Amino acid sequence: MKKLVFLFVLLTAIVGYSQQSPNPNISNQLYKDAPAWAKLMYGENPNANTIDHLYKKHYETHEYIKSYHTQYYKRWRRAIDPFLNNEGFYDHNKKLEAIEAARGLQNSQEYTLESGNWSVMGPFESYREGGTVLSGAQTNVYSIGQCLTIPSVLYCGTESGEVYKTTNGGDNWTNASKTLVTRLAPQAVIANAGVRAISVHPTNPDIAYAGSGSELFKTTNGGTSWSVVFDSNIPLFGYIDNPAEIFINPNNPNIVMLAGKAGVHRTSDGGISWSQVVVSETYDLKAQPGNPNTLYAVRRDYATNTHQFLKSTNGGINWTPQTIGWYTSTDANRSVVGAKLAVSDADPNRVYAFLIGDSKAGDNGFIGVYRSDNAGISWTNPRGYNGAPYTAANPNLLNSDTSATGFNQGFYNCAAMASNSNADQVLVGGIGMWRSSDGGQTFTCIYNYGCGNYNPMHVDMQEFKALGNEYWATTDGGIFKSNDLFATQPEFKMNGVHGTDFWGFGSGWNRDLLVGGTFHNGVDVYAEGFPAGTFLDLGGGEPASGYVNPGTEQIYSTNIGSRFIPTSISGAVVNASLGLAPNESPWYAQSSEMEFHPSCYNYVYTGNSNQLFKSLDAGASFEAVYSAPANSEVLGIEISRSNTNTMYIVVRPNSGNAYLVKTTDDWATTSTISLPSGNGTLALISLDSENDQTIWLAYPRGSNGNKVYKSINSGATWTNETSSELNGQNIQVLTTIGGTNGGVYVATGMSVYYKNNAMTSWTLDNANLPTTVGANDLRPFYRDGKIRLASYGKGVWESQLFEAPSRPVAKIMVDKLSANCAGDIFYFDDYSMLNHTNATWAWTFENANIATSSLRNPQVTFNSTGNHLVTLTVTNDAGVSDSDAMTIFVESLSNTNLEEDFEVAFVPDGWRQEATGNYTWSYENTVGGFGQSTNSMFVNNYVISQQGTYCDIIAPLNMANTNMSDATLVFDVAYAEYSAAYSDGLEVYVSSDCGMTWTSVYSKFGDTLATAPDTTALFVPTAAQWRQEAIDLTSYIGNENVQIKFRNINGYGQPLYIDNINLGSVLSVSEVTTDVISFFPNPVKSNEAVFVKSTKNEDLKFSLYTIQGKLIGTIFTQTNKSIPTQQWDLSAGVYLYNIRSNDKIKKGKLIVY
């Protein structure tokens, strides 16, 4: 009730004050136009749980389009996350506890650069597909500084609070901040403001200053250690964009000035003492070239709510406003967001001011580029007016496009610099990069959404710096260097910067394969065979996902679907299909991920909204198997390796505490498990690999002393396993380790800990890790005896397992557990928890083409139908063995008829899908063949731009006893061509050997396939725009292992529809829907009989299905004879039935009560 009252009060506040922004960095106009969730975010003491929920609900009914609000949400959410209490509010005490915990880590860690268990894996460099072009998308670099007299030495600061250093002009970088802990950095990138400004001593490159949040750090030994020399104590919401600039006087390096939210502070003794010389937020500070006593600054004038330009002529001690020609506005909708200054060695009197905000309504963030030719005394706007209206000749220089309708990120992306050889050349950056060659009168797009062809390059400009004729630009993707002010392709200078910010992570089992979605920079993949530390960037935005199928070795990530990764970085990446996006979030403990069945790697479980889904085809298609209450989320999924019938999921309700749901029969029945008191809405679980009753539980936001629990009886009782070592830290990952003495890892927002049954408390395992590192995921790689850590903003790390497993834990996995064809190949592989060094495998197969095998991954066919026992014994290097067994079932194909009108379920029972593209055949519930129904299957090629790829749907069929008159395959098709340039195709293939080989029996493309005239609008067929096709299959009569494949070939054209697929007697729609066959009673009481009546005295076939379309059973009967349902023990619910006579079909729903 408290939460509902709180939400009501906040929503009331939004309605009452929707015109006035409560945040000084958010203009009134921007606030007025913001959705409800964003207005809550900008309010005082926002509740993250409520905003997360409203955010998700908003984008369930609205198209997701990047905006100022969505981008601010990501930065705000990561900054506040570690300090949230169980209710979702910011808790200052949690921040104090985190600071104390970080201090403890600094004091306790034995740190050396050369030794330690952990080592960084990268990404040190990332390439685009093909492996020859650098990606330009590696790490978000906020700031860069260069030594004046030794320009080969530079430092850069990242979003994750790290500093990197180069001594060879950016060709190689090394980490220079492993011991640096910023005020927010205890939670690594999730909570820190990043290093927003950095500056290097002009003659001693070992001295540098780095600013992050409210603090200014200094190193005097090249980054080996850092100390805080100033703290502005600004409030938390200001950390994101602070500080703005650090200036070191080149003539007297003890004079340092810091500009930011707290104004300008000055020291003359190298940071020992400070004085404030400018009050109010200051956005930039620059010195006149050749005269460091003359300084320029731009600040917010709170009295007028405009930008104010200041000048000092005595080294920053005193400042005077300069107003002649300077920007002014009295419009009620004016706002101040930020500014950047630029100066030029070519003309020391030239100054540019890139002003962002609004001079009036409709400016959408950009005011203008002002220019002074007399050292800031007087100003002009070369463009002639402020802000809008925007045209191609006068674009919005801050936006993602040239207009007032795109988005920007305010001061977060704002940069400027001028040429040192031609003062009329100036570069400004917001989302994109723009260049003027006429002193700011006109600008040309260098790179932005929709313009520029540099490759590599990245949008989202962070900082521009010039030294001589070297021009540096940092972006959300990394560092770019130019010697001609970006007139030609710049160099990407990021080798060694491993600050990639992982939002999701997965790893392979028998193949070394890593994949993770990253913040800003797409999906990164590493595979065995790539150069060490080198990753492929597959694009895909910012997905909080990364999964690896342990058997097929394909990777998955939401925005790119699925891919097969080559063994060399230059090899071809092959597309595969992903049919459903899991519940995912960048914030820990808020994703369901994809869980692969321990026995069958093509069986995949995932959560979507409040439902749990299961795939039988490696993720190509899914069906729901469990539904939690509405407005809740299915999150963590655990399947027991020791008893694969036992599964657990975490359910997070919209309000209230998380709980567990357990099944022991693949979700036919479930039970609810309550969690220990004191928990919140978030929970992590991990199962013991050898006991399905032993569950580890962690509360990510748990209070000190209430963070980790263990149950040895499936949650009936719990013991508290927390110890003081975890105080002040949020548990972000929980991972049990098989073959050990009950070993388990927890990874926090700061470090990594380990515990087993012999330990009474948690042991820190951080040798050679950064002092603080925020964990996104921990994945054991048993093959090599290692553990991998994916971090928020500090890359991927690995270490030998803290406790080497003393024994293997054997597990067989295979591509399928049953088959319809005796000739089907079963692809077995080892899923054991086993170090492969000197390991051995011993398989046995009952009644198969081979009786034994010593391979890790044998391929086997079985000689007959029925059950077949398979065993595996694995032995490790020490001679310790473990065994597993599995039963494989081979059955005769029972599908003697093919009759599918898609009225029951999709995908039809027994059918499967395959694809080379990231799409599949789908269910269409608005149109059907010849307008006689509203159901069909289709592929929407209109929105799928993967030309040349295809997707297949495959139906099994036993034609052993098919009559000659019935051996015709008939189906209805509808298609219209978009144009000759965008033409799709349909092919039909038949296999007589269980899919090992295929023969094409039908192939039509474009105009030949079309059933309607060309159209560029989305094609939806009318009743008259269908055609019936017939294919002769008489040559397959007598074969019981037939499979029929329908293939859609994508040409980015129009949707392709198929309905009424039949083999044998072709039934008209009127025959299918006629009521000459009746069925009663319906509804029927559980375990009572039903009857089928026909106007003819004939044989009838009655089939019953689950609501998902899975066959329950079939009975052959006659008219008016009872059908006893008690043989199926039906529980109350809705079922689907199919009744077939010699020439008629009746389908419908059976309700059992």
HELIX and SHEET records of a PDB file:
HELIX    1   1 LYS A    2  GLY A   16  1                                  15    
HELIX    2   2 ASN A   28  LYS A   32  1                                   5    
HELIX    3   3 ALA A   36  TYR A   42  1                                   7    
HELIX    4   4 ALA A   48  THR A   61  1                                  14    
HELIX    5   5 TYR A   68  ILE A   80  1                                  13    
HELIX    6   6 ASP A   81  PHE A   83  5                                   3    
HELIX    7   7 HIS A   92  SER A  108  1                                  17    
HELIX    8   8 ALA A  185  ILE A  190  5                                   6    
HELIX    9   9 LEU A  236  ASP A  241  5                                   6    
HELIX   10  10 GLY A  410  TYR A  412  5                                   3    
HELIX   11  11 SER A  724  LEU A  726  5                                   3    
HELIX   12  12 TYR A  782  ASP A  784  5                                   3    
HELIX   13  13 GLY A  929  GLY A  931  5                                   3    
HELIX   14  14 MET A  964  ASP A  966  5                                   3    
HELIX   15  15 GLY A 1006  LEU A 1009  1                                   4    
HELIX   16  16 THR A 1034  TYR A 1036  5                                   3    
HELIX   17  17 VAL A 1069  THR A 1073  1                                   5    
HELIX   18  18 THR A 1125  TRP A 1128  5                                   4    
SHEET    1   A 4 SER A 119  GLY A 122  0                                        
SHEET    2   A 4 VAL A 796  GLN A 800 -1                                        
SHEET    3   A 4 LYS A 786  SER A 791 -1                                        
SHEET    4   A 4 ALA A 775  PHE A 781 -1                                        
SHEET    1   B 5 GLU A 125  ARG A 128  0                                        
SHEET    2   B 5 THR A 534  ASP A 537  1                                        
SHEET    3   B 5 GLY A 522  ALA A 527 -1                                        
SHEET    4   B 5 LEU A 513  THR A 518 -1                                        
SHEET    5   B 5 GLY A 506  SER A 507 -1                                        
SHEET    1   C 4 VAL A 141  GLN A 146  0                                        
SHEET    2   C 4 LEU A 154  THR A 158 -1                                        
SHEET    3   C 4 VAL A 163  THR A 166 -1                                        
SHEET    4   C 4 THR A 174  ASN A 175 -1                                        
SHEET    1   D 4 ALA A 197  VAL A 200  0                                        
SHEET    2   D 4 ALA A 208  SER A 212 -1                                        
SHEET    3   D 4 GLU A 215  THR A 219 -1                                        
SHEET    4   D 4 SER A 227  ASP A 231 -1                                        
SHEET    1   E 4 GLU A 245  ILE A 248  0                                        
SHEET    2   E 4 VAL A 256  GLY A 260 -1                                        
SHEET    3   E 4 GLY A 263  THR A 267 -1                                        
SHEET    4   E 4 SER A 275  VAL A 278 -1                                        
SHEET    1   F 4 THR A 282  GLN A 288  0                                        
SHEET    2   F 4 ASN A 291  ASP A 301 -1                                        
SHEET    3   F 4 THR A 306  SER A 312 -1                                        
SHEET    4   F 4 THR A 320  PRO A 321 -1                                        
SHEET    1   G 3 SER A 335  SER A 344  0                                        
SHEET    2   G 3 ASP A 347  ASP A 358 -1                                        
SHEET    3   G 3 PHE A 366  SER A 372 -1                                        
SHEET    1   H 4 ALA A 415  ALA A 418  0                                        
SHEET    2   H 4 VAL A 426  GLY A 429 -1                                        
SHEET    3   H 4 MET A 433  SER A 436 -1                                        
SHEET    4   H 4 THR A 444  TYR A 447 -1                                        
SHEET    1   I 4 MET A 461  LEU A 467  0                                        
SHEET    2   I 4 GLU A 470  THR A 475 -1                                        
SHEET    3   I 4 ILE A 479  SER A 482 -1                                        
SHEET    4   I 4 GLU A 491  PHE A 492 -1                                        
SHEET    1   J 4 TYR A 547  VAL A 548  0                                        
SHEET    2   J 4 GLN A 554  SER A 557 -1                                        
SHEET    3   J 4 GLY A 561  PHE A 564 -1                                        
SHEET    4   J 4 VAL A 574  ALA A 576 -1                                        
SHEET    1   K 4 MET A 594  PHE A 596  0                                        
SHEET    2   K 4 VAL A 604  ASN A 608 -1                                        
SHEET    3   K 4 GLN A 611  SER A 615 -1                                        
SHEET    4   K 4 GLU A 623  SER A 627 -1                                        
SHEET    1   L 4 GLU A 633  ILE A 639  0                                        
SHEET    2   L 4 MET A 647  ARG A 652 -1                                        
SHEET    3   L 4 TYR A 659  THR A 663 -1                                        
SHEET    4   L 4 SER A 671  ILE A 673 -1                                        
SHEET    1   M 4 LEU A 684  ASP A 688  0                                        
SHEET    2   M 4 ASN A 691  ALA A 698 -1                                        
SHEET    3   M 4 VAL A 708  SER A 711 -1                                        
SHEET    4   M 4 THR A 719  ASN A 720 -1                                        
SHEET    1   N 4 ILE A 731  THR A 736  0                                        
SHEET    2   N 4 VAL A 744  THR A 748 -1                                        
SHEET    3   N 4 VAL A 752  LYS A 755 -1                                        
SHEET    4   N 4 THR A 763  LEU A 764 -1                                        
SHEET    1   O 3 ILE A 812  VAL A 814  0                                        
SHEET    2   O 3 PHE A 826  ASP A 830 -1                                        
SHEET    3   O 3 GLN A 859  VAL A 860 -1                                        
SHEET    1   P 5 SER A 818  ALA A 819  0                                        
SHEET    2   P 5 SER A 881  VAL A 890  1                                        
SHEET    3   P 5 GLY A 866  THR A 875 -1                                        
SHEET    4   P 5 THR A 840  PHE A 845 -1                                        
SHEET    5   P 5 THR A 852  SER A 853 -1                                        
SHEET    1   Q 4 LEU A 898  GLU A 900  0                                        
SHEET    2   Q 4 LEU A1056  LEU A1063 -1                                        
SHEET    3   Q 4 SER A 936  VAL A 939 -1                                        
SHEET    4   Q 4 SER A 922  GLU A 924 -1                                        
SHEET    1   R 4 LEU A 898  GLU A 900  0                                        
SHEET    2   R 4 LEU A1056  LEU A1063 -1                                        
SHEET    3   R 4 THR A 968  TYR A 975 -1                                        
SHEET    4   R 4 ARG A1027  ASP A1032 -1                                        
SHEET    1   S 5 ARG A 912  ALA A 915  0                                        
SHEET    2   S 5 TYR A 950  LEU A 957 -1                                        
SHEET    3   S 5 VAL A1042  ILE A1049 -1                                        
SHEET    4   S 5 GLY A 985  SER A 991 -1                                        
SHEET    5   S 5 THR A 999  PHE A1005 -1                                        
SHEET    1   T 3 ILE A1077  PHE A1080  0                                        
SHEET    2   T 3 ALA A1089  SER A1094 -1                                        
SHEET    3   T 3 SER A1122  PRO A1124 -1                                        
SHEET    1   U 4 LEU A1111  GLN A1118  0                                        
SHEET    2   U 4 ASP A1099  TYR A1105 -1                                        
SHEET    3   U 4 GLY A1133  ARG A1140 -1                                        
SHEET    4   U 4 ILE A1145  VAL A1152 -1                                        
END                                                                             
